[in-house]
Amino acid sequence: MLVFRGSPKSSRKSIRYIDEMREEEAASLQNNSNQHHSSRRLPKGESRILDAPNIRNDYYANIMDWGKNNILAVALGSNMYLWNSDNSNVTKLLKASGNDFPTSVSWSEDTKYLGIGFKSSKLELWDAESSKPIRILEGHSERIATIAWNGHILTSGSHDKYIINHDVRARTNVISRVKAHRAEVCGLKWSRGNILASGGNENHIYVWELSKMSSSNFLHCFKDHCAAVKALAWCPYDSGVLASGGGTEDRCIKLWNVKYGTCISSIDTKAQVCGLEWNRHHKEVLSGHGFSTSAHHNQLCLWRYPSMTKVGALERHTSRVLDICQSPDGLTVVSAGADETLRFWNVFGPPVSNNYETDLDNLLSLKVSPIR
């Protein structure tokens, strides 16, 4: 489980080190002073590949999260595993009983806790340091496909169509329970300003303000997508901008201005959108894709913001991309595929510096440690 496949080119500790870059990529950094230059290069391949046997080919589940402690949590079948990026150690955290299995996972912002949602409707809170379960958070009646943290509040979305805000500090955990979606809630993302975006299998996006959440009180309901909305991501440098991606019958990435409730742009990606991640260091957004109407399948695509022009694509998965998330330093993205692999991409690159010669010297002086 989570063992290396093939012979990756580099061993990367994403908290401690800048991404290892080939000389030609470093030369590109030296020759281009604009972070949005037209010759932006994508990596030719993965920096590493991990085997992920028994990963469930389920579009609606959210089975992977990379915490600020540099530990990647991923659900494989009925098991939850923790992979430490610093030393490549793998820990089997749990095995669900009977026919149950994890369907969602999320680290708290301080990585003290790990939330895990299950097919059985259970929501468990685990202590990260001891790797022990602390409590079960009640409230749902069907599977929990998505969870998201906002400080001490853990928000869950379920096939029962409810969104529940749980205060993990309180004995009575449910602080609000709302039902606006008409189908399974499969996407949840909190902004930095206490605004929640939720996506559902009825193709709608709801935007909520934490202090005023009720089933009939939401800021916006966006109905422009034509398929389920799982992929949601708040822009890190435009706090009022939300990116969303639709399923197979929609295939679009849309950008929303949540202040005014308007759609800023929409692009047809020609493929099911399974995940979105913003580049914190450059104005770009990465999308992970599944079923396609074009000849190109199972891609990760990089787009410039705000023009949403396509920079390029990464085509290495042999089945659809199920989920993507990024490392704590915002330099590496990992994609989980239905081909039973986790693929790590040094796609976002280091922050742009005003001193390009220094950057080049630093990059070329990195010592590469082979993976054992």
N, C-alpha and C positions, 0 to 999 in steps of 0.2 A: 504494500500500500504506500502510495506517495514516494516511490523510489524513482531514481533517475532512469530515463530512457535514453539510449544512445550515448553519444559523447558530446555533451554541451561544451561550448567554447569557453565559458567563464563561470566562476563561482562568485555570486554576488551577495553581499550583505548590505541590504538597501538602507539601513539606518546609518551605518558607519562610513560607507564609501559612495562616491559618485559612480554612475554606471561606467563600466569598461566600454570604451569605444574603439573601433578599428581606426587605423591611421587615416584612411580615406574619409571617415566621418569627422575626425578631428580636423583634417584639412578643410573640410566643408565649413566647420565652425570658424576657422581663421579667415576664410575668403568671403564670408557673408556676415555683414554687420547688422542686418535687419532680421529680427526674429521671425518675420513672416516672409522671408525671401522665397522666391519662386522655385529655387533648387533644393528646398527642404527634402532631406533624405530620410527614408524609413529604414529600419534595420532589415538586413537581408534574411534574417531568420530569428528564431527564439534564442534567448540566452540560456534557457534550460527547459527541459520537459520532465514532468513527473507523471508516472502512471496513476490513473484514478479509476481502478476497476469498480464496477457496480454503480457508477454514477447514474442517477435516474434521468432519463431523457424526458424532462418535464419542463415545458416553457414557463409555467406559472410559478414554480418554486424559486426561492432565492437561497441557494445552498452554499454560499461562500462569502466570507468577509475577512479582510486583512486589518488587524487591529494596530493601534499605535505602539503596542508592545512588540511589533514585528512578527506576530504569530498569525498564520493563516488558518482559519477554521473552515473546514469543508465537510459536507455530508456526502458519504458514499454508501449507498444502499441504506441499511438500518443503522449504520455506524456514523459517529462524528469523530473526525480526526483533527488534531492540531499539528501544524507543520511550522517549526521555528526557522525563520529565514536566516538567523544569525549562525546557526550551527547545523541546520538540516535535520535536527531531531524530530521524530514523529511520535506523537502520543495518541493512543486511542482513548478518547475521552469517555465515550459511552457506546453501548449497543442497545437499541430500542427493543422492547420485548414484544413477542407475538408478531402480529402483522404491522406493527407501528414502525414509523421511520421519520427522521427529521425532514422538514419541508422548508425551514427558514432558519437563519442564524445571523446574529449581529453582536459585535462587541460594543460595550458602553464606551463613551468618549474617553474616559480615564482608564479603560481596559481592566477595571476591577471586576467587572461582571461580563458574562457571556449569556445572551438570551438565545434560546432555542425553541422554535415552534415545531409541532408535530402533526402528522396526519390525523391523529386521534383527537385533536383540538387542545391538547395539552400545551402549555407554555411554561418552560422551565427556566429558572435563573440559576446560573452556576457561578461559583467563586473561582476567579481565574488563578489565584495564587495556590489554593489547595486542590484545585480541579475536583471540587465536590459540589453537588447540587445543594442550593440553599432553600429554595421554595418552589412551589408550583403556583402560578398565577392563573386563577380561574376566570371564566367569563365567556369563552367561545363554545360552540356546539359542533363545529366542523373544523376541517383542517386549517392550519394557519400558514398561509403561503408567503407572508411578508411581515417583517418586524423592523422597527427603526427606533433609535434612541434620541432623546432630547433632554440632556442633563440626567436627572433622576427618573425621568418618565420614559417608560418603554411602551411604544405604540405597536399594536398588532392588528393585522388585517386578515380576514378569514373568508372561507367559502360560505360561511353563514351570512355574508354581506355586511357584517358589523366591523367597525373600527373601535378599538378599545384603548384608552390611555390608562396605563398602570403606573401608580406611584410605588416604586420598588421599596421605598422606605416605610410605607404605611402598612399596618396590619390588614386593613381593608384596602386592597390594592386598586380597585376600579375607581377612577376619579371621573371618567366620562365614557359614555358608550353611545355611539352614533350610527345611524343607518340611513345612508343616502344612496349608496350604490345599489343597483338592481341585480348585480351578479357578483361573483367572487372578487374580493379585493386582492390584487396581485402585485401592487406597487405602492410603496410608502417612502417618502423622503422629507425630512425636516430641513428647513433653511436655518441660517444662523439667527434669524429674527423671529423665532417662534411661529413660523408659518409652515403648515404641513400640506404637502401635495399627496394625493392618493389616486391611484389608477385602478380601473376595474375591467372585468371581462365583458361588461356591457359597452365598452369603448369610451367611457367617460373619464375625465379628470376632475377631481374636486380639489379646491384650495381652501384651507381652513386657517383660522386664527385660534391659537391655543386657548386663550382666555374666553372665547365666545363660542366654542364648539358645541353644536347641537345638531340633531338630524335635519333640522330645517334652516340652520344658520351657518352658511358657508360664504366665503368671499366670492368664489366663482365656480361655475360648472362649465367646463369646456367639452363640447360634443363633436369636435371636428374630426377625430380619428374614426376609422372604419373597422377597427379590430381592437382586441384587448390591448390595454396599456400597462405594461409591466415596467418598462425602462423609464426612469425619472431621474433627473439630476439638476441641482441648482447651480447656477453659474457662480464661480468663486470671485469674479471681479465685476459682476453686475448682479447685485444681490436680488434685484427684482425680476431676474430672467430665469425661467424654468425651461429645460429641455425635456421633451417626451418622445417616446418611440412607440409605434404601433405594430401589431402582429401581422400575420401573413396576408390578410386581405387589405391591409393598409400600407405597410412598408415605409411610412413617412417618419422623418424626424421633424418635429415642430418646436419652435421657440416661442415662448409666451412672455408677455409683459404682464406680470401679476398685479401691478399697481393699477393698470388701466383695463385689465381683462381682455387684452387683444393678442392676436397671433402675429408675431413679428415676421416669421418666415416659415416656410414648409418646403421640404425637399423629399422627392421620391427616391429612396435608396435602392429600390428594386428587390428588396429582401426584408424578411421578418426582422424587426429590431428587438434584440434580446437583452441589450444592456447599453448604458451610456456612462462615460466617465469624462469629466473636464480635465484638461491639462492645467495645473495650477501655475506652471512656469511660463507657458506660452499660450496665446489665445487660440486654443484648439479644443475640439471635443472628439473623443473616440467612440465609435459605435461597434457593437458586436452583433453578428447577423446569423440567421438561420435560413429557413426555406426561401428560395429566390425565384423570381420570374425571369431572371437573366441567366447567362452561362456561368456566372460567378456565384459560387455558393460558399457559405461558412466563413465569410470574411470578417476581418476587423478593418474598419475604414476610419481614416483620420480626416477631419474637416476643419477648415479655418473659420474662426469666428471674428466678426459677425457675418461675413459674406457667405459662409457655408459652402465655399468651394472645396472640392475634394482634393486633398493632398496626395493620397495614395491608399493602397490596401495591402493587408497582410493575409496571405492565403496559404495556411499550413494545416488547419484543421480539416479532417476528412469527413466530419459530420458537423451538425450545426453547433454554433456557440451558444451555450446555455446561460452563462453569467460571466461578468467581468468585474474586477475591482482593482484598485491601485494600492501600491505600497505606501507606508506612512510618509515617506519623503516625497511622494508624488512623482517619482521618476520611472517606476516600473509598473506595468499592468499585467495581471494574470488573467487568462481566459480559461474557463472550464468548458470542455467540449463533450458532446455526446459520443465522440470517438474514444472516450475514457482516458483523456489526457488533460493535464493542466499545463498550459504553455505560458512562459514568462517572456515579456517583451520589453526591451529597453527603448520604448517608443517615444516617451515624452521628453527625454533628454534633460541635461542640466540647465539651470537658470542662465539666461543671457547675462554676461558680464560686460562692462565697458572696456575691460582690458582683455582683448581676444588673444594676444600673444601669451599672456599669463595662463589663460584657460587652456590654450593648446599645450603649453609646457606641462601643466598639471595633468592633463588627460594622457599625454604620451608617457608620463613618468609612472603611471599606475602599474603596479605589479600584479600580474594575473595569476591567481592560484588555481591549479587544476582541481576539478571535482574528483574526489576519490569514491 
